[in-house]
Amino acid sequence: MSAILVTGSAGFIGRNLCLALRRQGGHEVLEFDVGAAPESLAEMASRADLVFHLAGVNRPRNEEEFRTGNTDLTRQLCDILERTQRRVPLVLSSSIQAELNNPYGRSKKEAEEVVLKYGRRTGAAAYIYRFPNVFGKWSRPNYNTVVATFCHNISRGLPVQISNRDNPLRFVYIDDVVRAFVEIASRAQHPEGPTRVDLEPVYAITLGELHDLIVSFAEGRKKSTVPDLADPLTRYLYSTYVSFLDPAGLASPVDLKTDDRGWLFELVKSCHAGQIFVSLTKPGITRGNHYHDTKIEKFCVIQGQGFIRFRHVLGEEVLEYPVDGESIRVVDIPPGYTHSIENTGTSDMVTIFWANEIFDPQCPDTYFVKVKA
């Protein structure tokens, strides 16, 4: 079993990485963070077979802490590793700020130089990643990234500040970072010396676009709608937004439409993927007896038993499909076929429906014609 040291283990990236490494198995994960005893770094580093150096300072109380928390800590770590004479691979989490002439950027650039020298002197693998903004679950609002701040505040109805809507932003997603790191941890061999690594993909969005997208997530949740998840950035931002919801408010009531047949409610809606709704139908009740010109649906009975019946609106033959909650199957409802679903059992029947478009009462594309004349 290899020993992997993660500095900054309690931080945003560190928490995600430590969880993934333990999930992978075959590793002893050694955690060092700001709350650890300073002398424990030497003890853990001397045992480590691989080091992920994530610890650093980006919001110090004074400017000098940039150097002590970024440059000096990196130098201390490399000195310890070099003394082991074991060519321990080192992965450094740096920042694109290293390209800039500001106190934080200079301290990260100096940390990179320390790691480069460590790799050259020892021949140990030294991977240097310059990350743009990293976003995802467990990031801290008002600290790690504007994504975290927007998700936290907007999900709670709190105000946010936008300095310049056209400000361009570049992001990488936490799971992409972790996957790259876990792949390094799984390597049997590492290249000799230092290597600069670019993580892909990098996502681009403006500050205003980011704000409006996260606002749309909040508004959509009230209407049971989800965004277009075909776009990876939207999908990852939506997952991040949901991770910031107040745990006390994760459950929300549904608009239950009840009548003498039973009840029905809309579960989830998407302008790009249609909607899912759920119904309870009482024994002896038939729903439907209508057809659609364009809309298609899928029916799936998960409790009870009944029959789904079809008839081409220009024909006379009636097709019957028995359905029940014991042998679950999905039945496609094509356009141009009038259809119905009848509860023929003695208990309530629960059905999940999917339609390829959200129901529009102004243009319902629903025409009532009985299946059985």
Secondary structure, DSSP 8 states (H G I E B T S, - for coil): -EEEEEETTTSHHHHHHHHHHHHH-SEEEEEE-TTS-THHHHHHHHH-SEEEE----SS-SSTHHHIIIIIIHHHHHHHHHHHHTS---EEEEEEGGGGS-SHHHHHHHHHHHHHHHHHHHH---EEEEEE-EEESTT--TTTT-HHHHHHHHHHTT-----S-TT-EEEEEEHHHHHHHHHHHHT-S---SSEEEE--S--EEEEHHHHHHHHHHHHHHHHHTEE--TTSHHHHHHHHHHHHTS-GGGS------EEETTEEEEEEEEETTTEEEEEEEE-TT-EEEEEE-SS--EEEEEEESEEEEEEEETT---EEEEEEESSS---EEE-TTEEEEEEE-SSS-EEEEEEESS---TTS---EE--S--
